[in-house]
Each structure stands twice: as C-alpha cells, then as structure tokens.
Amino acid sequence: MLANEEPVLKTENLTKRYGDFCALDDLSIHVGRGQILGFIGPNGAGKTTAIKILVGLSRPTCGNAWIAGVNCSKQASQIMRVVGYMPDRFGSYDNMRVREYLDFFGAVFGLAVKDRRKRIAEVMETTNTAVMQDKFVESLSHGMQQRVGIARTLLHDPQVLILDEPANGLDPRARIEMRELLLRLASQGKTLIVTSHILPELARICDTVAIISGGRLQAFGKLDEVMRELCPTRSYEVQLVRPEQLDPASQLLGARLSGTSISISRPERTLRFPTAESESQLAGSLQHLIQSGIEVAQFREVAGDLEDAFLSVAARTK
C-alpha cells in the first residue's frame, strides 16, 4: 500500500464482548488495494468474530471497521456490495448445475438477467470453471467446488474478498491452482483476507500477516517484518567447494559464533546454523572463512517459516 493511499479495509479498536467474555479485544489493522492478508490464529482466537463483524453479520461492542469506505456495522446493508465472503463450508443445492448455481446467486445479488449472463461468463473465465458449467455442483471434487465458491463470491465484483480456509482439504495440485487463482485476483486489484491452518501455503501468497490469539492481535505487518520480530534467530547455510574443508570451516565458524550449533551435510557440502547476529557480523564471519583459505561456493539465509512465528506467539500467550 502506498504511503498516501487509503486502506481498503481498516479496523480501529474493534472489540466484541459476550457478557464477561471478550471474544475480540481492540483489533486495529489496515489492508491496501491488491494486498493479501494472512489472518492467522488458533481455534477460538477471535478470527470468526472479526470476520462476522466485517461482513455485517455481527455488531462490535465498541470500535469500528470499514471496507471501501463503508462502515461495517452502521452501514451493514451496503457491505454486501463491496465484500465477498466464502466460509470454509458453503452450501450447494442438489441437482443444480454450476451455471444454474451461479445464475441463482447472481439473482440474489440483484443482477439483471442480461448482466448476469455476462458476469457469469467473466467469473467462470477468471476461476477456470467454464469447463464444468454443465456439471452438477455436488458431483465435483472438493477443489473444483472451492473454485465454484470463489466464482460465486466474485459475481457482484466486490473490492474485498474474505476467504475462510480456501485451501482446506485440497490435494497438492488443487492447492497450486488455488494459490495461482488468489494471486491472480490480487494482481487484478482485489484485496484478500485469507484464513488458513496450512501456514506454509499461506506464506507463499500473503504479503501482510495478522496473528491473533486470545482475542488480541499479537503481530501485524509485512510478512518479513513479522518474521524478524517473532523469530529474531535466523538460519543460514554455507556451501563449500571442497568437502574436505567442512570440518575446518565448522571449527572456524564455531569459534566466532560461540554457543551456536552448526550442522554438517556432507553430501551437500553444506554447513547450517541459527544465529541472531547482525548482517555486518555475519559478513565478518564470511570474510574470516575466505581469508582462512575456505573456498565458499554459497552463503545464504534460509527463509523463515510462518509456522515458527505462529508457534512463537502460541508459546508467548499460553
């Protein structure tokens, strides 16, 4: 999101209480146009409560939320025009073909017959569901049904899509297709809020992440920034040209990185180690290896895992 660009989705101090129980406590986030927010938390963390408020199905105890300038609680009747919501389980109807299913929901959204036909063709092209338009919805695989569900969510051309566990239960091929679809929607300017328990998959598509636990926001920001905040110890690997230099290189690094556990992979001619040292300190260690006659083929940081960040939050909030 550009510095002077208004967020498409914004919450301020969003809170929901049920008697003495606080399901959502002071949630403040913002998401820009074309961004994908990974909304993460354990069961009972408050994600569903937040989503219900965003789509106008529940009113907050205090605080506010806006989508495309529409107040989610004060203008709930207008929210359905700017947001598309696909729950983790959505209904289908027996003996209804895909085109009939989309036509039915196009009518629910108030689209005229002529406009419906055009829009149905557009969303089927976007989601690659045209090939299945004459098949019964209940006969489709789970992955195909998920794509039909997104097609339905796109019918009224919402600015924001809220997708609850869109990759849940999909096989590897269907996950890849779902990932490509979500990235394509973001490239078209849609803002996506995606919940998922498949964190490695989510990390591949989201550029912003919000981690919630116990109703409170524990971390929010760009994916790499959140990773560095929650997992300050990063992992690195050094690949050598000559395998006989692995042990001397391990000893040299161990002397400079006291207390660091260094693992050796001889088939890959690689040393791996975690460290919280700064980049300048690591540059000094690399220079020391080279000056000591160690032939380094590659020195790189191993990408962090979103699961590690999630587990860090879970351990902190027990």
Salt bridges, closest charged atoms under 4 A:
GLU12 OE2 - LYS10 NZ 3.12
ASP25 OD2 - ARG216 NH1 2.73
ASP88 OD2 - ARG89 NH1 3.72
ASP103 OD1 - ARG116 NE 2.91
GLU122 OE1 - ARG119 NH1 2.91
ASP157 OD1 - ARG119 NH2 3.59
ASP157 OD1 - LYS190 NZ 2.45
GLU165 OE2 - HIS197 ND1 2.48
GLU177 OE1 - ARG147 NH2 3.72
GLU177 OE2 - ARG173 NE 3.42
GLU201 OE2 - ARG179 NE 2.81
GLU237 OE1 - ARG272 NE 2.91
GLU237 OE2 - ARG300 NE 2.92
GLU244 OE2 - ARG242 NE 2.90
ASP247 OD1 - ARG266 NH2 3.05
GLU268 OE1 - ARG272 NH2 2.73
GLU279 OE2 - ARG234 NH1 3.94
GLU295 OE2 - ARG242 NH1 3.10
GLU301 OE1 - ARG228 NH2 3.68
GLU301 OE1 - ARG234 NH1 3.90
